[in-house]
Amino acid sequence: MSKTTKTPVFFIATKTHKEPVVVNFYTKTGKMVSFDAVQKVKTKEGVHFFEKSSKR
């Protein structure tokens, strides 16, 4: 049984005048993560975002 680690991701939301908000997700090392590869986990402290594991 292998242990999986969750990689935390952070988001940057940008908005320019009269343009919609653009949200991009990044890992701590600066690697960009696609929106489809982000898993949202609700905890007592709030919402945390993690990169989905590629292994299933």
C-alpha atoms as a printed R data frame, in Angstrom:
   type eleno elety resid chain resno       x      y       z
1  ATOM     1    CA   MET     A     1   0.000  0.000   0.000
2  ATOM     2    CA   SER     A     2   1.622  3.271  -1.089
3  ATOM     3    CA   LYS     A     3   1.195  6.487   0.801
4  ATOM     4    CA   THR     A     4   0.110  9.465  -1.303
5  ATOM     5    CA   THR     A     5   1.182 12.987  -0.502
6  ATOM     6    CA   LYS     A     6  -0.936 15.994  -1.248
7  ATOM     7    CA   THR     A     7   0.823 18.936  -2.831
8  ATOM     8    CA   PRO     A     8  -0.703 22.206  -1.618
9  ATOM     9    CA   VAL     A     9  -1.444 24.784  -4.308
10 ATOM    10    CA   PHE     A    10  -2.076 28.482  -4.057
11 ATOM    11    CA   PHE     A    11  -4.037 30.740  -6.348
12 ATOM    12    CA   ILE     A    12  -3.477 34.187  -7.781
13 ATOM    13    CA   ALA     A    13  -6.565 36.061  -8.942
14 ATOM    14    CA   THR     A    14  -6.018 38.986 -11.283
15 ATOM    15    CA   LYS     A    15  -8.537 41.463 -12.616
16 ATOM    16    CA   THR     A    16  -7.972 44.237 -15.070
17 ATOM    17    CA   HIS     A    17 -10.308 47.097 -15.754
18 ATOM    18    CA   LYS     A    18 -13.522 45.777 -17.410
19 ATOM    19    CA   GLU     A    19 -12.127 42.237 -17.796
20 ATOM    20    CA   PRO     A    20 -13.260 39.135 -15.887
21 ATOM    21    CA   VAL     A    21 -11.200 37.733 -13.035
22 ATOM    22    CA   VAL     A    22  -8.518 35.238 -14.061
23 ATOM    23    CA   VAL     A    23  -7.527 32.617 -11.450
24 ATOM    24    CA   ASN     A    24  -4.290 30.655 -11.823
25 ATOM    25    CA   PHE     A    25  -3.053 27.926  -9.466
26 ATOM    26    CA   TYR     A    26   0.616 27.382  -8.558
27 ATOM    27    CA   THR     A    27   2.618 25.052  -6.317
28 ATOM    28    CA   LYS     A    28   5.059 26.403  -3.741
29 ATOM    29    CA   THR     A    29   7.923 25.889  -6.213
30 ATOM    30    CA   GLY     A    30   6.152 27.996  -8.871
31 ATOM    31    CA   LYS     A    31   4.900 25.202 -11.128
32 ATOM    32    CA   MET     A    32   1.576 26.140 -12.749
33 ATOM    33    CA   VAL     A    33  -1.283 23.685 -12.125
34 ATOM    34    CA   SER     A    34  -4.345 23.471 -14.363
35 ATOM    35    CA   PHE     A    35  -7.776 24.202 -12.920
36 ATOM    36    CA   ASP     A    36  -8.906 20.605 -13.590
37 ATOM    37    CA   ALA     A    37  -6.008 19.188 -11.538
38 ATOM    38    CA   VAL     A    38  -6.940 21.047  -8.341
39 ATOM    39    CA   GLN     A    39  -8.841 19.357  -5.504
40 ATOM    40    CA   LYS     A    40 -10.734 21.522  -2.994
41 ATOM    41    CA   VAL     A    41 -10.856 20.204   0.596
42 ATOM    42    CA   LYS     A    42 -13.023 21.863   3.254
43 ATOM    43    CA   THR     A    43 -11.607 21.838   6.793
44 ATOM    44    CA   LYS     A    44 -12.448 23.510  10.094
45 ATOM    45    CA   GLU     A    45  -9.888 26.215   9.338
46 ATOM    46    CA   GLY     A    46 -11.303 26.943   5.863
47 ATOM    47    CA   VAL     A    47 -10.802 25.661   2.346
48 ATOM    48    CA   HIS     A    48  -7.477 24.156   1.244
49 ATOM    49    CA   PHE     A    49  -6.476 23.441  -2.352
50 ATOM    50    CA   PHE     A    50  -4.326 20.446  -3.331
51 ATOM    51    CA   GLU     A    51  -3.006 19.080  -6.598
52 ATOM    52    CA   LYS     A    52  -4.806 15.876  -7.564
53 ATOM    53    CA   SER     A    53  -2.624 12.811  -7.618
54 ATOM    54    CA   SER     A    54  -1.816 11.527 -11.113
55 ATOM    55    CA   LYS     A    55  -1.753  7.935  -9.777
56 ATOM    56    CA   ARG     A    56  -5.114  6.213  -9.269
